[in-house]
Amino acid sequence: MRKTTAIVFAGGRVKELSVLTFFRPKAAVVYGGGYRVIDFTLTNLASTPSIENVGILTKYRPSSLIDHVGIGLAWDFVGAKRGVRILAPYVGPDHEEWQHGTTDALYQNIDFLHMHRADDVLVVGADHAYFMDFEPMLRFHMERAADVTVAFTPVNENASRFGIAELNSQGRIVSYMEKPEHPRTNLASMTVYVFRSEALIEELTSLMERSAKPTSFQIYDDILPRMIERRAAYGWVHDGDWDYTRTLDAYYRVHQDMLGDSPRIDFSKRVVRTNPLGRRVAPPGPTRFGPHAEVIDSLICAGCRIDGRVERSVLSPNVEVGKGAVVKNSILWNDTVVEPGAKVDMVISDKRCVIGKEARVGIGDETLPNRELPTSLSCGATVLGMEVVVPNGARIGRNCIIYPRAGSDEIGRTITSGTTLRMP
């Protein structure tokens, strides 16, 4: 049986997600109320028998991710020959600078590849949500004696945002272009690669030896084009949902897709492994619905206390909705409190936010996009960073972004639609 080692890229912030990635990489962003984006990648890896060891590359504010992944127990990556390791960036005798892109990150961790002596290396990004059995792709890679196999998936719109490939009838990559203005196909790269270990190490070593000083090396710019031209490069087509969520609008929409009579993303039909503890010593308790609670078409995680009305919303653990409060079309992360009489509509709140009594968040003109990030936030949602405190009776418009830890003095009584409130 061939042996495969996995490398997970989990280090990027993604500026389009604004305050949601202020304290964490995108891989650690809350998804579906009780999960993180990286949970999908780790779940997929855990269900692939030939993968025993996983290295996670991260460098941007990794604390949240490290707490969540732990020793890999939630994904059964524990044992004498099985494990998950955080491969933090470092400066040492042979590496005098920090990582410069994905290719350089792989090169700086080449000893991890040597140590596990795998036949193949599966390289995956942790910033996408999807369900995929890697085993058929690994068999396809082996049967074709490929040096690299890339996973692609058909996209229905905005194909120019992705790396796009053309494949021949045998699945060989005929051409590949990163974010072409006029895509010739709709096969988008999922940033999932299987490399023959020896070929990958040769390419990494060759690239770094002929480069005087790294600037920013990426797999799709430096490694993949050379291997398509000089080696056996194939494409594997994945047929299934694949969620990219690179903008705030996309993040909001995908959570609305989790609701309704026939949700596109139905967690009751899919098993996603996660770590429910993190820094906790025990999981949250049961959710409590008070005598005046109303909940309509929503996902409610454990530990919540609902005394008001919740409609078409996703609530993470330990959210509180006070008496007479109304939460509509919103995504509220862990420990958010909506005090009595407050009303929120189309709000995305980071952890530990407080929305004061009788406050109104998500009102006014939804046609005005956020002035700072108009291409990321124009759907009408308002985004609160971690530990924002909205004062009692405040009025906050739509498509607003409020940076973490803003309080009563900074927010004041009114924030108009499209505004971004930054902290000093």
N, C-alpha and C positions, 0 to 999 in steps of 0.2 A: 504494500500500500504506500503510495506516495505521501510524503509529509509536507504540510503547508504551514508556514508561519504567517501571521497577519500583522500588518502595520496599520494603525488607525490615525489619520490626521484629525486632530480635535482642537486645534489651537487658534482658529481665526475669530476675530471679533465680529465682522460684518457691520460696517458703519451704517448701512441702510436700516438695520434694526435698532439704531439709536440707543436709547436708554436701557433697552432690554439686554444689551450686551455691554453695558457700562462696567459691570462688575464680574462678567463671566464671558467665556467664549460661546459661540453659537451652539456648540455641542451640548452645553449645560443649560440651554434655555428650556423653560417649562413648556411641555407640549401635551395637549389633551388633559390638562388638569393635574394628573398624577405622575406624568412621565417627564423625561428629558429627551432631547433630540437624539443623543448618543445611544439611548436605550434600544432604538431600532437596529442600529449597526451591531451592538453587542448581542442582541437577541438573535440576529441572523447568524453571527459567528458562532454563538453557543449551540445552534442547531446543526452545525457542520462538523461531522465526526472527525474529519481529517485535520482539523485545526485545533491544536492543543495550547499554543502559546500566542499571546497577543501583546504587542507593544503599542502604547498610546503616546503619540507625540503631541505635546501641548506646550505653549509658552506664554499665551496671553492670560493673565490673571487666573491661574489654574486652580486656585483653592477650592472653588465650588465643585469643579469637576473631580478633583482628587477625593473630596469628601464623598461624592456620589458613587464613584467607581469602587472605592475602597480596595479590597484585595480580590475583587471579582467574584465574591461568593454568590451574589444574587444571580449571576449568569453561569454558575457552576464551573468557573475557571479556577478551581483549587485542586491541589493534589501534587503528588511527587513529580509528575511530568506535565502538569497543566497549570497555567497561570496567566494573569494580566499584570503588566508592569507599566507604570508611567515613565516614559523616557523623556525626562526634562532636558532642556537645552543646557549646555555647559561650555565652559572655556577651559581648555587643557593644553598639554604640550603640543598636540597635533592639530588643535582647533583653537585658533587665537581669536576668533570672532563668533558672534551669535549666528544662528541659522539664517540663511538668506534664501527663503523659498523652500518648496517641497523637495526638490532634488537635493539641495544642500542638507536638508534635515535627514533625508535617507542616508546620504553619504556619511554624515557625522555619527550615525547609528549603525554603521556597517558591521561593527563588532557584534551587535545583537543578531544580525543575520548569520554571521559566521558561527556564533555560539550555538544556535539551534540546528544548524546543518540541514535545513529544509530543502526539499527539491524545488519548491515553488514559494513565492512570496505574494500574498494577497494584500494589496494596498487599497484601502478604502477611506473615503471621507466620512466624518461623523456629523455632517451638517445637513443631511437629507433624512427624511422619514419614509421608509419603504419596507416591505416584506419581501425577502428574496432568499431562496435556498441556493447557497453558493456551490453545492456539490455538483449539479449538472454543468455549471460553468467550468469548474475544475476538471471534470471529465472531458468536456469539449476541448479544453486547453491541452490536456494530455494526449487525446486521440489525434490531434493535428500536429503534435510535436511543436507547439507554438513557443516562441520566445516571449511573446506578450499577447495577452487576450484582454480586450477592453469591453466592459459592459456598456451597452447603449439601450436607450428606450425611446419609443416614438413620443414626440410631443406635439400637441395640437395647435399651439400658438407660441409666438415669440421665440421661434427656434434660433434666432440670431443671438440670443443670450447665452448659448451653450456652445461647446465644442461639437461639431457636426461631422459625421463620417459617411462615406459611401462604402458599401460592402459588395463583393462579387457573390456569385451563387454558392461558393464554398465557404463564405463567411470571412474571406480575407479582406483586410482593410485596403481599399483602393486609394482613398484620399481622406485626409482629415484636416479640418480648418477650425481654429479657435475663434468663436464668435463672428462668423462671416456675415457680411452685410446682406448678402443674398444667398441663403442656404440652398444647397442643391438637393438635400434630403431633409427629413425630420427626425433622423436618428441622433439623439443627444447623448453625449457622454454622461454617465452617472458618477464619474470619478471613482470607478471601481476597476482595478487592474490586477491581472494575474501575471507575474513575471517568472520565467525560469530563473532561479536564483543566480546561477552562474552568469547568465546573460545580463541580468540587472547589475550585478557587481562589476562586471567588465565595463558596462556603459557608464556607471557612476564614476569609476576610477578614471576612465579615459576622459570624461568630461572635466573632472576637477583637475587633472594633471595638465590639461591644455588651457585652463582658464587662469589667467594671472591673478585676478582678484574678483571674488564673487560680488554680484550686485543683487540680482534676484532670480534664482533659477527655479523653474517650474517643470514638473513632469511633462505637461502637455506642450511646452515650448522647446524643451531641450532633449528629453529622453525619447518621447513618443515619435516625433518626426524622424529621428535617426533610425529607430527600430523599424518603422514602417518602410523606410527606404532600403535598409540593409539586412533586415532579419525577417523571420516569419511572424507577422503581426495579424491577429484575427480579431473579429468582433463578435460578441455574444449579445443577442437581443433579448432583453428582459420584457416580458409581457405582464404588466401589473401596475398598480398605483405607485407613483413616485412623487413625493412632495418636496419641493425645493425651498419654499418659504424664505426668500431672500429679502423681501420687503415687508413693511408693517401691514400694508394692504393684504398681501398674500397670507401673512400670519393670521390676520383677522378672518379672512375668507375660509381658510382651511378649518378653523374652529367652528364656523357656521356649518361647514360640510359634515361635522360630526353629529349634527342634530337633525331632527325631522323623523318622519316615519321610515324612510329608507336612507340612512346616513351613508355617505360615500366611504367614510372611515368609521367602521363599527368595531369598537374595542370588545364588544361582547362576543364577537366571532373570531377575534385574533388574540393570541397570547403575546403580550409584550412584557418581557422581564424588566424589573426595575429594582432599585434599592429604596425601600420605603422608609428606612431609618435615617440615612445620612448622619447628621450629628445627634439625632435623637437616641435615647436609650430604649424607647419603646415606640411602636407605631401609634398614630393618632387613634382616638377612641371612635365610637359610633357617631354618625351624624344625628343631630337632634332637630326635629321639626316642632316648633311651638304651636300653640292652639290657633294662632292667626296666620300660620305659614301657608303660602301658596307657591307651588313649584310647577312650572309648565315647560315641557320639552327642554330639559337641561341635564347636564352632567354634574353631579355633586359628589365630591370626594369625601373621604372619611374625616371626622373631626369637626365638620361644619356645624354652625348653629343658625337656623333659619327661623326668624320670627316675622319676616316681611314677605314680599313677593319676589320671586325669581322666575324670569321668563327667557327662554332661548339663550342660556348662558352656560359657561363652563367655570366651575368653582374648584380651586385647588384645596388641599387639606386645611382645616382650621379657619376657614373664612366665616365671618359673622355678618349677618344681615339683620339689622334691628327692627323693632316693631314699627310698622308703617313705612319702612324703607322699600324702595322698588329698584330692582336690578334687572335691566333688559339688555339682551344682545351683547353681553359683556364677557370678558375673560379676566377673572380675578385670581391672582396667584396667592400663595400660602399666607395665612395670617392677616389678610386684608380685613378691615372692619368698615362696614357701612352702617353708620349710626342711625338711630331712629329718625324717620321722616326724610332721610336723604333719598335722592333719585339719581340713578346713573343709567345712561343709555349709550351703548357702543363705547365702552371703556375697557382698556387693557391696563391692568394695574400690576406692577411688580410686587414683590413681597413686602408685607408689613406696612401697607398703606392704610391711612385712616381718612375716611370721607365723612366730614362733620355733619352734625344734625342739620336737617333742612337744606343741605347743600344740593346744587344741581350741577352735575357733570355730564357733558354731552348734550348741549342745547345750542340752538341757533343755526346759522347757515352752514350746511354740510358741503356746499359747492366750492368753498374756498379751501384749496389744498394747504397743507403745512408749508409755510413760506421758506423754511430752512431745508426741508426734504420733500419737495413737491412730487417727485417721482416715486417716493416710498409711501407717503401718507396722504391719500386724497379720498378715501372711502367714507370718511365721516367719523372714524374712531378717534378717541382721545387717549393718549398714552401717559401713564404716570410712572415715573421711575421709583426705585426702591425707597420705601419709608417716607414717601410724600405725605404730608398732612394737609388736607383740604379744610380750611376753616369753616366753622358753622355758617350756614347761609350763603356761602360763596356761589358764584355763577361762572362756570367754565364752559367755553364753546366747544366746537368740533374741530377735528384735525389738529388738536393741540398736543404739544409734547412738554412735559414738566420734568425737569431733571431731578435726580435723586436727592432726597432729604430736604426738599423745599418745604417750608412751613408757612404758618399763617402770615408772618411778616413779609415773606417774599411773594406769596400768592395774592394776598389782598382780597378784595371783594369780587373782582371781575377779571376774567381773562377772555379776550375775544377769539373767535374762530381763526385757526391758521397760525396761532402764536406758538413760539417755542420759548419757554422760560428756563434760562440757564442759571445755575448757581455760581457765585463768585469762585 
